[in-house]
């Protein structure tokens, strides 16, 4: 499989050549007289340098360009980028109480890098799940609702391939959404606050460069924390043709999980909730890094991806597509 | 190898939706290679359900489907690239342009060569007359333009089979004519066309074969000529002297003579039209119009289903 170096999906290559020759060989296939005369024009087509990547062909690329070209999704990312700005300005205007609050927020005015940690802490419980819920809930149901699912299926995209591409694109969206918050927070932190060595939660001080590496890893952990939710959203999305319902359910599940977290009588099921260890990324700011909760979180996310990914596959592969 | 295998073949194909309604019942459809096959039936007679099963979008409750002799949906990834389809109207990404919509559908097909994609998209858009609107967002398209874009998607690659569900919906008369001539030119190139429609004259104008559905069952299928064969041509005279004309027609050996106002008709079988006309004029009857009327597909349809073209109960 390969991928065009330009982002232009119209000129990208994919590795379907074996399938293609199979089609042509299959007898009645392609006779020159009735070809849509496409081949004739390729001569004038500029051959570009192409990167060979292990991607699942150009449909994956098309899914990504469609996802990140859509105004709605860009608006979601813009809203996420605005949150660190609001937070940074609010802290800048109220720095008269350096002892107030506690946690990361109290440290932001001393070190701009803490705006990254604060922003991720604030967006992870609500705003990031909201954005993920919208995109994940829409992934299959949106196609079904507008009728494009049937045209993708008769193209034929293949149901398993469609699900794999949708799931992969959602994971990329998690990554992009998390880094949108982090990069925005980093830039605003640089502008509004002093920068210097970072004091860890365990008391030690590390250089700014080392702290930056930790910030990148933390952002990756936040993105990974959202994968379970992605899988839930993808599954819900295969159940209905109404995108808005799938979005609401996905966001609702996050809220419900958050509520269950606060009920002491449910302590036995709480370790299995996908939101349970969402705050574990803060453990990276200790020396030595306290790993058990981080590992627990990654295991929970993997479990949710496996369970709901399989459920989505079972549902989509057997589903009657009526819309 | 005497006969090439039919392009579409179904065996006892049935579909019962959840809720117990039997939408398609024991369908035995056979679409020969190279045919322009009209798929007729009132609304609610199971046409679309059948097409969904042909395309592997829904699974049959019983029976099976073969396209090009291969089972659907199992061989879908191999067979469907050879099929262009317009099902239940067009569907598009409203936030993408016409050309981007086609690029997405083309990318979904693993057998489509991305290197020729741009050229094929331009050609498909030109074939349906949308070149000028290629860079417009699909949400700005009119109903007719959306229909054309749907057709363009079906024409992205050279196809061996086109499945078109009501392809002229939403088109103006000029657009309908363009689509009909497009279908004719595709058929002339050897593409098998499966055309579902409720417009009988549309089917009559372009189709070589037809099948009629009624309440989920296949009433009849065959060539258009065969379908009309059960009905006889009629001699029709328009005259103010209806009573006298009736007498002359009966004397000439005409059977089943009917008088409706100034129109007198009889079974044309066994009559020489020129002799009858001469006899009418010889008897001093004022003939305003005279001719042999071939039965239309609509007559055949009503005779076969015993019903009008209403929603099935």
Interface residues (C-beta under 8 A of the other chain):
Chain A: X4 X9 X10 X11 X12 X13 X14 X16 X17 X19 X20 X22 X23 X26 X27 X28 X29 X30 X31 X33 X34 X35 X36 X37 X38 X39 X40 X41 X42 X45 X57 X58 X59 X61 X62 X66 X69 X70 X71 X72 X146 X147 X148 X150 X151 X152 X153 X154 X155 X156 X157 X158 X161 X162 X318 X320 X321 X322
Chain B: X33 X52 X55 X56 X57 X58 X59 X68 X76 X77 X78 X80 X81 X82 X83 X85 X87 X88 X89 X90 X91 X92 X93 X94 X95 X96 X99 X100 X103 X104 X105 X106 X107 X108 X109 X110 X111 X112 X113 X114 X115 X116 X117 X118 X119 X120 X121 X122 X123 X124 X127 X153 X155 X156 X157 X158 X160 X186 X189 X190 X191
